[in-house]
Amino acid sequence: TLRNSSSDTTNPFSFPEGSTLNKKFSYVVLPSTTLAEKVTIKTSTIGANVKIGTRSRLNNVVVMDNVEIGDNCVIQNSILSSHSVIGENSNLNECQLAPAKTLPPLTKERGETFS
């Protein structure tokens, strides 16, 4: 958990109270986000009020606020805009989702823009 302290010289960034910064795997998770069991996150930024399902893996992903990611998803090198929903067992690589976009379960895409 991070603290917003102007006297903290070891952390030059300011995050909302309740945020999590993992230096080992280079990720930030903002407050009120729910991570289910066995979730793996690397080199990513996860917004507030996000729900990530069991056994999902995220690598080099930006997830905006209020996003829902189902169980067993693999998401890499992608941007998920606010209020988007990814169905379970989906695999996205180099994809971009517009705000409030919903993808059905079992979606498997590479290099797509969903608007």
Secondary structure, DSSP 8 states (H G I E B T S, - for coil): -----TT-TT--S---TT-EEETTTTEEE-TT-EE-TT-EEESEEE-TT-EE-TT-EEES-EE-TT-EE-TT-EEES-EE-TT-EE-TT-EEES-EE-TT-EE-TT-EEES-EE-
